[in-house]
Amino acid sequence: MYAAVEHGPVLCSDSNILCLSWKGRVPKSEKEKPVCRRRYYEEGWLATGNGRGVVGVTFTSSHCRRDRNTPQRINFNLRGHNSEVVLVRWNEPYQKLATCDADGGIFVWIQYEGRWSVELVNDRGAQVSDFTWSHDGTQALISYRDGFVLVGSVSGQRHWSSEINLESQITCGIWTPDDQQVLFGTADGQVIVMDCHGRMLAHVLLHESDGILSMSWNCPAFLVEDSSESDTDSDDYSPPQDGPAAYPIPVQNIKPLLTVSFTSGDISLMNNYDDLSPTVIRSGLKEVVAQWCTQGDLLAVSGMERQTQLGDLPNGPLLKSAMVKFYNVRGEHIFTLDTLVQRPIVSICWGHRDSRLLMASGPALYVVRVEHRVSSLQLLCQQAIASALREDKDVSKLTLPPRLCSYLSTAFIPTIKPPIPDPNNMRDFVSYPSAGNERLHCTMKRTEDDPEVGGPCYTLYLEYLGGLVPILKGRRISKLRPEFVIMDPRTDSKSDEIYGNSLISAMLDSCNCSDSSDIELSDDWAAKKSPKISRASKSPKLPRINIEARKSPKLSRAAQEMSRSPRLPMRKPSIGSPSLTRREFPFEDITQHNYLAQVTSNIWGTKFKIVGLAAFLPTNLGAVIYKTSLLHLQPRQMTIYLPEVRKISMDYVNLPVFNPNVFSEDEDDLPGDAVWKD
């Protein structure tokens, strides 16, 4: 087999990711069932729980076709927990999500018409040690650390509960593959067996000195009906890009194995809870997390290297790193994936029919591409070349046949959708629409007032993996009107390194100590020259719009009034700043600070215009008209005009040019390509 971490920028959240759970995407209509298991697991949803009490639901995809349609919304941040979320569990048959926090609160979420809502709430006031759905999805097993266990239905009805009096705590609880018994593991190495009606069956001591961390079976977590349709019968079939074993063959006629993980790092493979001669795996790791793949033929064990395995370098001791070891059903070691992660891996989960392994370590999320069979030479060459390249665009620089270039580009296609904004291309990310039809949902927060800039500052965050990623910063420029300027995220020749390091370090630092403070952007990235201007000669230039030849007396008077506007101070332009002669903005302050856009408004705050200030953006970026009704007798109406913005387009010349300060209070009709009304 072969495994490698997916190429691309580091996927980070703004707080520690504590738990993971993945499920396949179910067809929209019930008529499509029984589903083809290959198509069912090509796309899915990843649930994450973090230290801020937010649950993230993010769309994932394993196919390598860029033209495949994605859902309109591909990321959800579910809020409602008052403490850190420690458990997330999907219920695939009923398409529900159960989440548990550190205070014992349990939420069951359900999605309806594109929105998530809480269906059930259970708060006993005690810490939850484990939450497990039955294999048919009809029942839930909840175990608490104080010895209380409960079994309820998927609709929230309690079937039975029991109080187990033990000297130690219950650490985990699972169902047997036939859902007729439940097993509980304790911190003193015992396994407690009860039937599906709550009757006590057995107490078994597995280890005298080691506690049980987790238990699992090497069988699918849910019984999903599969069709007799072969993988090649579907009309959208394309050969696996990761090699011939991207969709492994299920293991047939193998009795499920009970896997028990201990605090010492050892793992026992047992035929049943009373197996007297289990197979013991000496992983040699600490803080182990083990999970079987869906097909049950591969066990992934993650953990940190022990001190006894580490030597000392001449310059000092060798830093510990996390690694993932893979074992088969006989307990034989097959492959070891060495990572550069310096933090413990707290959670792992399989996805996309075992072709992906997702790992959470601190605020970072890592995607591992797994090849179950012997890796081909083509795959090894692809991974070696992709490791030497930085970005996907570097593939076109290689002298390779188009077919090989296309195959090499698949190594850079991310599994997590949307990918985190690349700090090296942050300006393009915020300036131009994405290639797909997905919507990026954001959150805006107000930061403290900065007396140096003269107004309150606001930061726009992208919702991502249950956290917030900063992408834009702006400030208010008028005390009477709601008018703002938006700053350029790349304003220095070293901005690639500065912004990338500051973004990742800010996320890591925010999780290293506490989760109580939000990430704030540095002001250094809003007051320096853009590197895009110095490299403009390498790309085709857009013709500048000459306004002088068509000036009217009205525009001339407006320009004189605008030059005396007190809202933006007059300053000398900085050397090397981009020229804004094609605009009717004599604001040297705008030129100096390299703003992207300006939002202007009328005195009533009902009409807004978005004006592009950067040289690579069109002047007219859109407008918003908000209409209210006297005494609220009619519904309120909002109209948004959004012209299509492309990276290189000759249509910029034909875009209407207007002065933001010449704002007609009676102007209702504004040009635009897209109109949205509410």
Solvent accessible surface area in square Angstrom, and as a share of the most:
residue,aa,sasa,rsa
1,M,37,0.16
2,Y,49,0.18
3,A,3,0.02
4,A,17,0.13
5,V,52,0.30
6,E,26,0.12
7,H,41,0.18
8,G,53,0.51
9,P,60,0.38
10,V,64,0.37
11,L,19,0.09
12,C,1,0.01
13,S,0,0.00
14,D,4,0.02
15,S,0,0.00
16,N,37,0.19
17,I,1,0.00
18,L,48,0.24
19,C,7,0.04
20,L,10,0.05
21,S,14,0.09
22,W,26,0.09
23,K,10,0.04
24,G,0,0.00
25,R,66,0.24
26,V,32,0.18
27,P,35,0.22
28,K,189,0.80
29,S,47,0.30
30,E,128,0.58
31,K,191,0.81
32,E,99,0.44
33,K,83,0.35
34,P,63,0.40
35,V,10,0.06
36,C,4,0.02
37,R,42,0.15
38,R,1,0.00
39,R,100,0.36
40,Y,9,0.04
41,Y,12,0.05
42,E,7,0.03
43,E,14,0.06
44,G,0,0.00
45,W,23,0.08
46,L,0,0.00
47,A,0,0.00
48,T,1,0.01
49,G,0,0.00
50,N,1,0.01
51,G,13,0.13
52,R,62,0.22
53,G,2,0.02
54,V,17,0.10
55,V,0,0.00
56,G,0,0.00
57,V,0,0.00
58,T,0,0.00
59,F,0,0.00
60,T,0,0.00
61,S,2,0.02
62,S,15,0.09
63,H,21,0.09
64,C,19,0.12
65,R,95,0.35
66,R,157,0.57
67,D,109,0.56
68,R,56,0.21
69,N,118,0.60
70,T,39,0.23
71,P,23,0.14
72,Q,113,0.50
73,R,74,0.27
74,I,2,0.01
75,N,9,0.05
76,F,11,0.05
77,N,16,0.08
78,L,13,0.06
79,R,124,0.45
80,G,39,0.37
81,H,16,0.07
82,N,146,0.75
83,S,26,0.17
84,E,71,0.32
85,V,0,0.00
86,V,46,0.27
87,L,22,0.11
88,V,0,0.00
89,R,71,0.26
90,W,8,0.03
91,N,0,0.00
92,E,20,0.09
93,P,54,0.34
94,Y,96,0.36
95,Q,55,0.24
96,K,17,0.07
97,L,0,0.00
98,A,1,0.01
99,T,0,0.00
100,C,1,0.00
101,D,8,0.04
102,A,28,0.22
103,D,86,0.44
104,G,0,0.00
105,G,6,0.05
106,I,5,0.02
107,F,29,0.12
108,V,11,0.06
109,W,10,0.03
110,I,54,0.27
111,Q,70,0.31
112,Y,152,0.58
113,E,145,0.65
114,G,42,0.40
115,R,194,0.71
116,W,35,0.12
117,S,59,0.38
118,V,61,0.35
119,E,73,0.33
120,L,51,0.26
121,V,94,0.54
122,N,53,0.27
123,D,98,0.51
124,R,91,0.33
125,G,63,0.61
126,A,21,0.16
127,Q,97,0.43
128,V,8,0.05
129,S,14,0.09
130,D,15,0.08
131,F,5,0.02
132,T,30,0.18
133,W,15,0.05
134,S,0,0.00
135,H,17,0.08
136,D,59,0.31
137,G,0,0.00
138,T,47,0.28
139,Q,34,0.15
140,A,7,0.06
141,L,2,0.01
142,I,11,0.05
143,S,0,0.00
144,Y,1,0.00
145,R,92,0.34
146,D,77,0.40
147,G,4,0.03
148,F,26,0.11
149,V,0,0.00
150,L,15,0.07
151,V,0,0.00
152,G,6,0.06
153,S,19,0.12
154,V,17,0.10
155,S,69,0.45
156,G,48,0.46
157,Q,124,0.55
158,R,154,0.56
159,H,93,0.42
160,W,31,0.11
161,S,44,0.28
162,S,31,0.20
163,E,98,0.44
164,I,9,0.05
165,N,136,0.70
166,L,51,0.25
167,E,186,0.83
168,S,29,0.18
169,Q,91,0.40
170,I,0,0.00
171,T,31,0.18
172,C,5,0.03
173,G,1,0.01
174,I,15,0.08
175,W,3,0.01
176,T,14,0.08
177,P,43,0.27
178,D,91,0.47
179,D,18,0.09
180,Q,98,0.43
181,Q,54,0.24
182,V,0,0.00
183,L,1,0.00
184,F,0,0.00
185,G,0,0.00
186,T,0,0.00
187,A,51,0.40
188,D,50,0.26
189,G,0,0.00
190,Q,43,0.19
191,V,0,0.00
192,I,0,0.00
193,V,0,0.00
194,M,2,0.01
195,D,16,0.08
196,C,26,0.16
197,H,118,0.53
198,G,20,0.19
199,R,151,0.55
200,M,90,0.40
201,L,86,0.43
202,A,28,0.22
203,H,95,0.42
204,V,34,0.20
205,L,99,0.49
206,L,44,0.22
207,H,63,0.28
208,E,152,0.68
209,S,96,0.62
210,D,22,0.11
211,G,7,0.07
212,I,1,0.01
213,L,72,0.36
214,S,43,0.27
215,M,11,0.05
216,S,32,0.21
217,W,30,0.11
218,N,12,0.06
219,C,30,0.18
220,P,54,0.34
221,A,69,0.54
222,F,22,0.09
223,L,124,0.62
224,V,32,0.18
225,E,118,0.53
226,D,69,0.36
227,S,25,0.16
228,S,122,0.79
229,E,58,0.26
230,S,53,0.34
231,D,52,0.27
232,T,87,0.51
233,D,89,0.46
234,S,9,0.06
235,D,141,0.73
236,D,39,0.20
237,Y,78,0.30
238,S,35,0.22
239,P,90,0.56
240,P,37,0.23
241,Q,57,0.25
242,D,14,0.07
243,G,13,0.13
244,P,85,0.53
245,A,0,0.00
246,A,6,0.05
247,Y,36,0.14
248,P,6,0.04
249,I,120,0.61
250,P,49,0.31
251,V,47,0.27
252,Q,122,0.54
253,N,157,0.80
254,I,80,0.41
255,K,133,0.56
256,P,41,0.26
257,L,22,0.11
258,L,0,0.00
259,T,2,0.01
260,V,0,0.00
261,S,2,0.01
262,F,6,0.03
263,T,69,0.40
264,S,40,0.26
265,G,0,0.00
266,D,23,0.12
267,I,0,0.00
268,S,10,0.06
269,L,7,0.03
270,M,3,0.01
271,N,76,0.39
272,N,60,0.31
273,Y,34,0.13
274,D,81,0.42
275,D,31,0.16
276,L,175,0.87
277,S,94,0.61
278,P,46,0.29
279,T,61,0.35
280,V,64,0.37
281,I,5,0.02
282,R,172,0.63
283,S,0,0.00
284,G,25,0.24
285,L,0,0.00
286,K,55,0.23
287,E,90,0.40
288,V,9,0.05
289,V,39,0.23
290,A,15,0.12
291,Q,65,0.29
292,W,13,0.05
293,C,2,0.01
294,T,37,0.21
295,Q,19,0.08
296,G,1,0.01
297,D,39,0.20
298,L,9,0.04
299,L,0,0.00
300,A,0,0.00
301,V,0,0.00
302,S,0,0.00
303,G,0,0.00
304,M,8,0.03
305,E,28,0.13
306,R,77,0.28
307,Q,117,0.52
308,T,128,0.74
309,Q,94,0.42
310,L,29,0.15
311,G,45,0.44
312,D,122,0.63
313,L,97,0.48
314,P,138,0.87
315,N,157,0.80
316,G,24,0.23
317,P,106,0.67
318,L,83,0.41
319,L,133,0.66
320,K,57,0.24
321,S,21,0.13
322,A,0,0.00
323,M,21,0.09
324,V,0,0.00
325,K,31,0.13
326,F,0,0.00
327,Y,10,0.04
328,N,17,0.09
329,V,31,0.18
330,R,156,0.57
331,G,17,0.16
332,E,88,0.39
333,H,96,0.43
334,I,74,0.37
335,F,48,0.20
336,T,43,0.25
337,L,14,0.07
338,D,103,0.54
339,T,10,0.06
340,L,165,0.82
341,V,11,0.07
342,Q,94,0.42
343,R,67,0.25
344,P,52,0.33
345,I,2,0.01
346,V,70,0.40
347,S,15,0.10
348,I,10,0.05
349,C,6,0.04
350,W,15,0.05
351,G,3,0.02
352,H,1,0.00
353,R,21,0.08
354,D,0,0.00
355,S,3,0.02
356,R,4,0.02
357,L,0,0.00
358,L,1,0.00
359,M,0,0.00
360,A,0,0.00
361,S,4,0.02
362,G,9,0.08
363,P,1,0.01
364,A,5,0.04
365,L,2,0.01
366,Y,50,0.19
367,V,4,0.02
368,V,0,0.00
369,R,19,0.07
370,V,3,0.02
371,E,4,0.02
372,H,30,0.13
373,R,107,0.39
374,V,131,0.75
375,S,23,0.15
376,S,44,0.28
377,L,136,0.68
378,Q,94,0.42
379,L,8,0.04
380,L,70,0.35
381,C,62,0.37
382,Q,5,0.02
383,Q,15,0.07
384,A,66,0.51
385,I,62,0.32
386,A,1,0.01
387,S,77,0.50
388,A,88,0.68
389,L,35,0.17
390,R,216,0.79
391,E,38,0.17
392,D,48,0.25
393,K,129,0.54
394,D,24,0.12
395,V,4,0.03
396,S,93,0.60
397,K,151,0.64
398,L,58,0.29
399,T,138,0.80
400,L,64,0.32
401,P,72,0.45
402,P,118,0.74
403,R,206,0.75
404,L,75,0.37
405,C,25,0.15
406,S,69,0.45
407,Y,35,0.13
408,L,5,0.03
409,S,23,0.15
410,T,10,0.06
411,A,1,0.01
412,F,23,0.10
413,I,12,0.06
414,P,33,0.21
415,T,1,0.01
416,I,0,0.00
417,K,34,0.15
418,P,10,0.06
419,P,56,0.35
420,I,10,0.05
421,P,3,0.02
422,D,35,0.18
423,P,17,0.10
424,N,56,0.29
425,N,52,0.27
426,M,0,0.00
427,R,4,0.01
428,D,30,0.15
429,F,58,0.24
430,V,35,0.20
431,S,18,0.11
432,Y,31,0.12
433,P,95,0.60
434,S,53,0.34
435,A,118,0.91
436,G,38,0.36
437,N,117,0.60
438,E,36,0.16
439,R,143,0.52
440,L,62,0.31
441,H,62,0.28
442,C,52,0.31
443,T,36,0.21
444,M,120,0.53
445,K,63,0.27
446,R,146,0.53
447,T,29,0.17
448,E,152,0.68
449,D,85,0.44
450,D,34,0.18
451,P,124,0.78
452,E,145,0.65
453,V,42,0.24
454,G,57,0.55
455,G,8,0.08
456,P,24,0.15
457,C,7,0.04
458,Y,44,0.17
459,T,0,0.00
460,L,43,0.21
461,Y,5,0.02
462,L,3,0.01
463,E,16,0.07
464,Y,0,0.00
465,L,0,0.00
466,G,2,0.02
467,G,2,0.02
468,L,16,0.08
469,V,0,0.00
470,P,1,0.00
471,I,10,0.05
472,L,25,0.12
473,K,15,0.06
474,G,11,0.10
475,R,14,0.05
476,R,69,0.25
477,I,16,0.08
478,S,8,0.05
479,K,191,0.81
480,L,146,0.73
481,R,62,0.22
482,P,37,0.23
483,E,2,0.01
484,F,55,0.23
485,V,0,0.00
486,I,46,0.23
487,M,10,0.04
488,D,3,0.02
489,P,0,0.00
490,R,4,0.02
491,T,0,0.00
492,D,31,0.16
493,S,91,0.59
494,K,134,0.57
495,S,5,0.03
496,D,50,0.26
497,E,113,0.51
498,I,72,0.36
499,Y,7,0.03
500,G,8,0.07
501,N,87,0.45
502,S,41,0.26
503,L,8,0.04
504,I,59,0.30
505,S,47,0.30
506,A,31,0.24
507,M,1,0.00
508,L,64,0.32
509,D,90,0.47
510,S,15,0.10
511,C,7,0.04
512,N,101,0.52
513,C,118,0.71
514,S,58,0.38
515,D,42,0.22
516,S,102,0.66
517,S,64,0.41
518,D,63,0.32
519,I,10,0.05
520,E,123,0.55
521,L,22,0.11
522,S,55,0.36
523,D,78,0.40
524,D,82,0.43
525,W,16,0.06
526,A,7,0.05
527,A,57,0.44
528,K,82,0.35
529,K,85,0.36
530,S,2,0.01
531,P,4,0.03
532,K,58,0.24
533,I,56,0.29
534,S,77,0.50
535,R,99,0.36
536,A,34,0.27
537,S,94,0.61
538,K,170,0.72
539,S,56,0.36
540,P,95,0.60
541,K,151,0.64
542,L,50,0.25
543,P,66,0.41
544,R,133,0.49
545,I,17,0.09
546,N,97,0.50
547,I,11,0.05
548,E,119,0.53
549,A,90,0.70
550,R,133,0.48
551,K,79,0.34
552,S,43,0.28
553,P,98,0.62
554,K,125,0.53
555,L,51,0.25
556,S,41,0.27
557,R,142,0.52
558,A,9,0.07
559,A,24,0.18
560,Q,108,0.48
561,E,112,0.50
562,M,3,0.01
563,S,44,0.29
564,R,170,0.62
565,S,17,0.11
566,P,128,0.80
567,R,69,0.25
568,L,3,0.02
569,P,66,0.42
570,M,112,0.50
571,R,102,0.37
572,K,178,0.75
573,P,81,0.51
574,S,48,0.31
575,I,177,0.90
576,G,45,0.43
577,S,24,0.15
578,P,15,0.10
579,S,51,0.33
580,L,21,0.10
581,T,109,0.63
582,R,21,0.08
583,R,13,0.05
584,E,24,0.11
585,F,12,0.05
586,P,53,0.33
587,F,8,0.03
588,E,45,0.20
589,D,1,0.00
590,I,1,0.01
591,T,20,0.12
592,Q,61,0.27
593,H,31,0.14
594,N,11,0.06
595,Y,5,0.02
596,L,8,0.04
597,A,5,0.04
598,Q,5,0.02
599,V,27,0.16
600,T,0,0.00
601,S,0,0.00
602,N,2,0.01
603,I,80,0.41
604,W,191,0.67
605,G,22,0.21
606,T,37,0.21
607,K,19,0.08
608,F,45,0.19
609,K,10,0.04
610,I,44,0.22
611,V,0,0.00
612,G,0,0.00
613,L,1,0.01
614,A,12,0.09
615,A,27,0.21
616,F,41,0.17
617,L,7,0.03
618,P,3,0.02
619,T,4,0.03
620,N,7,0.04
621,L,29,0.14
622,G,2,0.02
623,A,6,0.04
624,V,31,0.18
625,I,6,0.03
626,Y,59,0.23
627,K,97,0.41
628,T,82,0.47
629,S,24,0.15
630,L,151,0.75
631,L,135,0.67
632,H,138,0.62
633,L,144,0.72
634,Q,124,0.55
635,P,126,0.79
636,R,141,0.52
637,Q,63,0.28
638,M,63,0.28
639,T,12,0.07
640,I,37,0.19
641,Y,28,0.10
642,L,88,0.44
643,P,12,0.08
644,E,99,0.44
645,V,19,0.11
646,R,137,0.50
647,K,114,0.49
648,I,100,0.51
649,S,17,0.11
650,M,125,0.56
651,D,91,0.47
652,Y,18,0.07
653,V,63,0.36
654,N,125,0.64
655,L,31,0.16
656,P,57,0.36
657,V,49,0.28
658,F,45,0.19
659,N,6,0.03
660,P,4,0.02
661,N,40,0.20
662,V,48,0.28
663,F,24,0.10
664,S,54,0.35
665,E,72,0.32
666,D,127,0.66
667,E,50,0.23
668,D,67,0.35
669,D,127,0.66
670,L,23,0.12
671,P,76,0.48
672,G,35,0.33
673,D,108,0.56
674,A,49,0.38
675,V,82,0.47
676,W,131,0.46
677,K,121,0.51
678,D,114,0.59
